[in-house]
Amino acid sequence: MEPANRKLIRPSFTEAKSEAKAAVRPQGRGDPKRNSPPDQTNAENFYYLKQMQSKTVMSIVLRDGEVLKGIIEWYDKDCLKVNREGAPNLLVFKSNIKYMHKA
C-alpha cells in the first residue's frame, strides 16, 4: 500500500484573523466598539493658562461663601496662588473652591 499524499490544509492569516473577529463580535451589530473618553482633557489647564497670561482679575467663591478677588499667578494639581491688590497673596486649595468667574 502506498502512503497517501497528505497535505496540511491551513487557512491564510487574513482568513483566520477575519474569522476570529467574527467570533468575538456579537451577531447583528455592525457598529465598531467605541473607545472610552480620555481621563484628562486639559481644559482646566488651558483655562488657567489663558487667565494667567491675560492677567484677568478673577472672583473665586469658596465653599463657605467667602469671595476672593485677584489674579492667578500660578497653579498646580491641588492649589492656586492668587495675587490680590491691597491684601496679602493667598494659596487656595482647589478643594475649597466652589466656583470662579471673571470679575
Backbone as a chain_set.jsonl record, in Angstrom:
{"seq": "MEPANRKLIRPSFTEAKSEAKAAVRPQGRGDPKRNSPPDQTNAENFYYLKQMQSKTVMSIVLRDGEVLKGIIEWYDKDCLKVNREGAPNLLVFKSNIKYMHKA", "coords": {"N": [[0.834, -1.164, 0.0], [0.572, 2.176, -0.862], [1.793, 5.21, 0.583], [-0.534, 7.723, 1.45], [-1.014, 10.876, -0.096], [-0.724, 13.344, 1.953], [-1.804, 16.458, 2.631], [-1.371, 19.343, 4.45], [-3.93, 21.374, 5.371], [-4.181, 24.64, 5.762], [-5.599, 27.646, 6.808], [-5.23, 30.917, 5.346], [-3.511, 33.704, 6.89], [-5.034, 36.108, 6.95], [-7.628, 35.122, 6.57], [-7.978, 33.619, 8.916], [-7.769, 35.636, 10.792], [-10.014, 37.268, 10.186], [-12.063, 35.442, 10.769], [-11.682, 35.14, 13.504], [-12.313, 37.695, 14.419], [-15.009, 37.786, 13.727], [-15.999, 35.87, 15.441], [-15.657, 37.044, 17.928], [-17.116, 39.433, 17.805], [-20.41, 40.421, 18.556], [-23.323, 39.005, 17.1], [-25.285, 40.658, 14.609], [-24.699, 43.264, 15.139], [-23.265, 45.913, 13.627], [-21.811, 48.113, 14.228], [-18.704, 49.6, 15.178], [-16.726, 49.032, 18.156], [-16.731, 51.523, 20.623], [-14.208, 53.733, 21.787], [-13.167, 54.471, 25.127], [-13.644, 57.677, 26.723], [-10.982, 60.119, 27.085], [-9.041, 60.28, 30.134], [-8.163, 62.744, 31.04], [-8.737, 66.0, 29.911], [-7.399, 68.347, 29.728], [-8.59, 70.83, 29.754], [-8.986, 72.401, 32.011], [-6.353, 73.177, 32.646], [-5.748, 74.653, 30.331], [-7.57, 76.775, 30.624], [-6.683, 78.021, 33.013], [-4.087, 78.82, 32.22], [-4.701, 80.631, 30.174], [-6.041, 82.664, 31.609], [-3.995, 83.451, 33.319], [-2.034, 84.458, 31.549], [-3.341, 86.646, 30.39], [-3.716, 88.123, 32.608], [-6.155, 88.345, 34.04], [-8.559, 89.586, 36.282], [-9.924, 87.624, 38.725], [-12.86, 86.314, 40.301], [-13.147, 84.356, 43.034], [-15.113, 82.058, 44.514], [-15.469, 80.644, 47.594], [-16.163, 77.553, 49.369], [-17.366, 78.178, 51.808], [-18.649, 80.52, 51.224], [-17.187, 82.856, 51.112], [-15.708, 85.432, 49.138], [-13.035, 85.825, 46.988], [-10.946, 88.116, 45.32], [-8.712, 88.458, 42.708], [-5.617, 88.014, 40.858], [-4.629, 85.131, 39.149], [-1.607, 83.725, 39.819], [0.006, 81.384, 39.685], [-0.518, 77.807, 39.35], [-1.128, 74.46, 40.493], [-1.588, 70.894, 40.753], [-3.187, 70.755, 43.056], [-3.677, 73.338, 44.121], [-4.111, 76.985, 43.911], [-2.332, 80.026, 43.371], [-3.104, 83.153, 44.371], [-2.831, 86.496, 43.557], [-3.505, 89.412, 45.235], [-4.703, 92.769, 45.233], [-3.788, 95.216, 47.495], [-4.059, 93.5, 49.588], [-2.9, 90.532, 51.299], [-1.173, 87.98, 49.379], [-2.586, 84.823, 48.425], [-2.651, 81.278, 48.944], [-4.69, 79.017, 47.645], [-6.526, 76.141, 48.186], [-7.75, 73.911, 45.746], [-9.812, 72.214, 46.385], [-11.327, 73.666, 48.16], [-12.623, 75.53, 46.666], [-15.626, 76.72, 45.419], [-16.737, 77.81, 43.041], [-15.523, 79.774, 40.218], [-15.119, 82.899, 38.494], [-14.754, 85.435, 35.93], [-13.965, 88.661, 37.131]], "CA": [[0.0, 0.0, 0.0], [1.349, 3.395, -0.983], [1.345, 6.25, 1.525], [-1.416, 8.732, 0.858], [-0.459, 12.227, -0.168], [-1.431, 14.158, 2.924], [-1.456, 17.876, 2.55], [-1.923, 20.098, 5.573], [-4.731, 22.495, 4.9], [-4.095, 25.701, 6.753], [-6.135, 28.883, 6.23], [-4.274, 32.03, 5.334], [-3.548, 34.536, 8.101], [-6.152, 37.054, 6.863], [-8.869, 34.38, 6.787], [-8.048, 33.277, 10.341], [-7.994, 36.89, 11.522], [-11.405, 37.683, 9.989], [-12.9, 34.502, 11.496], [-11.545, 35.444, 14.934], [-13.092, 38.917, 14.668], [-16.425, 37.441, 13.637], [-16.361, 35.099, 16.633], [-15.663, 37.952, 19.08], [-18.153, 40.433, 17.604], [-21.762, 39.888, 18.679], [-24.053, 38.973, 15.84], [-26.326, 41.645, 14.393], [-24.237, 44.627, 15.409], [-22.227, 46.267, 12.676], [-21.071, 49.294, 14.671], [-17.462, 49.265, 15.873], [-16.693, 49.341, 19.58], [-16.246, 52.876, 20.873], [-13.173, 53.867, 22.797], [-13.578, 55.266, 26.273], [-13.115, 59.032, 26.626], [-9.725, 60.272, 27.813], [-9.173, 60.598, 31.553], [-7.91, 64.16, 31.261], [-8.9, 66.767, 28.683], [-6.529, 69.518, 29.84], [-9.374, 72.056, 29.636], [-8.728, 73.206, 33.209], [-5.023, 73.763, 32.472], [-5.852, 75.663, 29.282], [-8.282, 77.922, 31.185], [-5.791, 78.719, 33.944], [-3.017, 79.476, 31.459], [-5.278, 81.775, 29.46], [-6.312, 83.726, 32.583], [-2.705, 83.918, 33.83], [-1.363, 85.249, 30.524], [-4.051, 87.92, 30.196], [-3.787, 88.747, 33.937], [-7.561, 88.626, 34.292], [-8.973, 89.582, 37.688], [-10.889, 86.546, 38.907], [-13.597, 86.2, 41.556], [-13.13, 82.968, 43.457], [-16.077, 81.851, 45.59], [-15.102, 79.47, 48.374], [-17.292, 76.735, 49.847], [-18.053, 78.835, 52.924], [-19.311, 81.716, 50.728], [-16.254, 83.981, 51.012], [-15.324, 85.745, 47.769], [-11.691, 86.373, 46.839], [-10.711, 88.709, 44.008], [-7.295, 88.61, 42.433], [-5.058, 87.463, 39.624], [-3.99, 83.832, 39.359], [-0.18, 83.803, 39.479], [0.364, 80.04, 39.244], [-1.4, 76.745, 39.832], [-0.661, 73.092, 40.34], [-2.664, 69.907, 40.82], [-4.037, 70.903, 44.235], [-3.932, 74.689, 44.621], [-3.897, 78.188, 43.097], [-1.778, 81.17, 44.075], [-3.881, 84.322, 43.948], [-2.281, 87.795, 43.928], [-4.577, 90.369, 45.469], [-4.25, 94.145, 45.358], [-4.134, 95.783, 48.782], [-4.255, 92.419, 50.557], [-1.847, 89.532, 51.103], [-1.377, 86.923, 48.389], [-3.123, 83.619, 49.053], [-2.555, 79.967, 48.337], [-6.038, 78.488, 47.847], [-6.688, 74.753, 47.748], [-8.842, 73.747, 44.787], [-10.917, 71.511, 47.029], [-12.124, 74.654, 48.89], [-13.24, 76.449, 45.711], [-16.961, 76.334, 44.956], [-16.657, 78.157, 41.625], [-14.801, 81.007, 39.935], [-15.509, 83.574, 37.256], [-14.049, 86.701, 35.708], [-14.556, 89.742, 37.932]], "C": [[0.887, 1.238, 0.0], [0.845, 4.43, 0.026], [0.514, 7.293, 0.806], [-0.725, 10.085, 0.896], [-1.26, 13.115, 0.774], [-0.918, 15.589, 2.844], [-2.136, 18.587, 3.711], [-2.668, 21.295, 5.015], [-4.77, 23.526, 6.016], [-4.654, 26.981, 6.13], [-5.064, 29.975, 6.25], [-4.467, 32.88, 6.591], [-4.738, 35.504, 8.076], [-7.485, 36.361, 7.075], [-9.046, 34.055, 8.269], [-8.357, 34.521, 11.172], [-9.454, 37.336, 11.393], [-12.37, 36.742, 10.711], [-12.849, 34.773, 13.0], [-12.345, 36.692, 15.285], [-14.578, 38.621, 14.649], [-16.879, 36.68, 14.872], [-16.474, 36.009, 17.851], [-16.814, 38.947, 18.992], [-19.53, 39.811, 17.763], [-22.503, 39.982, 17.345], [-25.104, 40.08, 15.78], [-25.893, 43.078, 14.677], [-23.081, 44.931, 14.472], [-21.388, 47.449, 13.133], [-19.803, 48.888, 15.421], [-17.525, 49.678, 17.344], [-16.095, 50.735, 19.778], [-15.171, 52.848, 21.941], [-13.698, 54.705, 23.946], [-12.975, 56.666, 26.154], [-11.822, 59.155, 27.43], [-9.964, 60.68, 29.263], [-9.014, 62.091, 31.814], [-7.987, 64.898, 29.935], [-7.998, 67.986, 28.628], [-7.276, 70.833, 29.673], [-9.114, 72.979, 30.819], [-7.37, 73.907, 33.085], [-5.046, 74.875, 31.441], [-6.515, 76.924, 29.821], [-7.381, 78.719, 32.121], [-4.686, 79.456, 33.201], [-3.518, 80.721, 30.74], [-5.506, 82.947, 30.415], [-5.008, 84.294, 33.15], [-2.007, 84.819, 32.825], [-2.026, 86.596, 30.319], [-4.182, 88.707, 31.488], [-5.205, 89.23, 34.253], [-7.839, 88.594, 35.79], [-10.113, 88.579, 37.819], [-11.585, 86.679, 40.255], [-13.686, 84.714, 41.879], [-14.061, 82.838, 44.656], [-15.719, 80.545, 46.287], [-16.342, 78.742, 48.857], [-18.063, 77.399, 50.977], [-18.715, 80.15, 52.517], [-18.406, 82.923, 50.597], [-15.827, 84.167, 49.561], [-13.942, 86.386, 47.782], [-11.557, 86.947, 45.449], [-9.227, 88.915, 43.833], [-6.911, 87.956, 41.121], [-4.37, 86.142, 39.958], [-2.535, 83.946, 38.889], [0.326, 82.458, 38.977], [-0.601, 79.033, 39.85], [-0.644, 75.428, 39.755], [-1.847, 72.157, 40.511], [-3.661, 70.194, 41.932], [-4.399, 72.334, 44.613], [-3.657, 75.771, 43.577], [-3.213, 79.24, 43.964], [-2.457, 82.399, 43.496], [-3.2, 85.583, 44.477], [-3.436, 88.77, 44.072], [-3.98, 91.753, 45.653], [-4.717, 94.693, 46.701], [-4.398, 94.745, 49.851], [-3.156, 91.384, 50.317], [-2.212, 88.505, 50.028], [-1.803, 85.647, 49.109], [-2.811, 82.377, 48.24], [-3.868, 79.26, 48.66], [-6.084, 77.05, 47.334], [-7.902, 74.644, 46.836], [-10.045, 73.057, 45.415], [-11.818, 72.46, 47.812], [-12.848, 75.629, 47.967], [-14.58, 75.885, 45.277], [-17.056, 76.576, 43.451], [-15.86, 79.433, 41.456], [-15.281, 81.583, 38.618], [-14.692, 84.846, 37.122], [-14.766, 87.793, 36.485], [-15.034, 90.872, 37.036]], "O": [[1.84, 1.329, 0.774], [-0.352, 4.524, 0.295], [0.829, 7.692, -0.315], [0.045, 10.387, 1.808], [-2.347, 13.579, 0.429], [0.277, 15.851, 2.981], [-3.34, 18.442, 3.919], [-2.111, 22.116, 4.287], [-5.334, 23.287, 7.083], [-4.233, 27.368, 5.04], [-4.133, 29.952, 7.055], [-5.489, 32.77, 7.268], [-5.387, 35.692, 9.106], [-8.386, 36.932, 7.69], [-10.14, 34.201, 8.813], [-9.117, 34.458, 12.139], [-10.064, 37.74, 12.382], [-13.397, 37.194, 11.217], [-13.862, 34.649, 13.69], [-12.985, 36.743, 16.334], [-15.328, 39.15, 15.469], [-18.022, 36.827, 15.306], [-17.308, 35.765, 18.723], [-17.426, 39.27, 20.01], [-19.8, 38.77, 17.164], [-22.318, 40.925, 16.575], [-25.737, 40.396, 16.787], [-26.671, 44.009, 14.465], [-22.04, 44.275, 14.524], [-20.371, 47.765, 12.515], [-19.823, 47.942, 16.208], [-18.29, 50.568, 17.717], [-15.079, 51.077, 19.173], [-15.217, 52.047, 22.875], [-14.573, 55.55, 23.759], [-11.913, 56.831, 25.553], [-11.593, 58.377, 28.357], [-10.955, 61.338, 29.582], [-9.657, 62.64, 32.709], [-7.381, 64.48, 28.949], [-7.854, 68.596, 27.568], [-6.64, 71.867, 29.467], [-9.03, 74.196, 30.654], [-7.254, 75.095, 33.387], [-4.437, 75.925, 31.644], [-6.073, 78.03, 29.511], [-7.321, 79.946, 32.036], [-4.383, 80.604, 33.526], [-2.834, 81.743, 30.705], [-5.203, 84.091, 30.078], [-4.926, 85.49, 33.431], [-1.442, 85.844, 33.207], [-1.34, 87.593, 30.094], [-4.695, 89.827, 31.484], [-5.415, 90.368, 34.675], [-7.403, 87.677, 36.487], [-11.126, 88.667, 37.124], [-10.976, 87.107, 41.235], [-14.225, 83.923, 41.105], [-13.819, 83.446, 45.699], [-15.67, 79.483, 45.665], [-17.452, 79.267, 48.76], [-19.273, 77.211, 51.099], [-19.286, 80.835, 53.366], [-18.816, 83.93, 50.021], [-15.61, 83.194, 48.84], [-13.705, 87.363, 48.492], [-12.01, 86.331, 44.484], [-8.56, 89.477, 44.7], [-7.744, 87.426, 40.386], [-3.621, 86.05, 40.931], [-2.268, 84.226, 37.721], [1.003, 82.396, 37.951], [-1.39, 79.356, 40.738], [0.351, 75.305, 39.041], [-2.995, 72.591, 40.421], [-4.85, 69.913, 41.784], [-5.352, 72.533, 45.367], [-3.066, 75.522, 42.526], [-3.487, 79.333, 45.161], [-2.396, 82.655, 42.293], [-3.01, 85.734, 45.684], [-4.243, 88.937, 43.158], [-2.872, 91.892, 46.171], [-5.906, 94.641, 47.014], [-4.914, 95.078, 50.919], [-2.549, 91.363, 49.247], [-3.383, 88.204, 49.799], [-1.428, 85.418, 50.259], [-2.719, 82.42, 47.013], [-4.13, 78.939, 49.819], [-5.726, 76.779, 46.188], [-8.955, 75.217, 47.119], [-11.181, 73.3, 45.008], [-12.961, 72.111, 48.105], [-13.611, 76.471, 48.44], [-14.678, 74.742, 44.829], [-17.405, 75.678, 42.685], [-15.55, 80.108, 42.438], [-15.78, 80.869, 37.748], [-14.028, 85.282, 38.063], [-15.995, 87.858, 36.506], [-15.559, 91.87, 37.529]]}, "num_chains": 1, "name": "protein.A"}
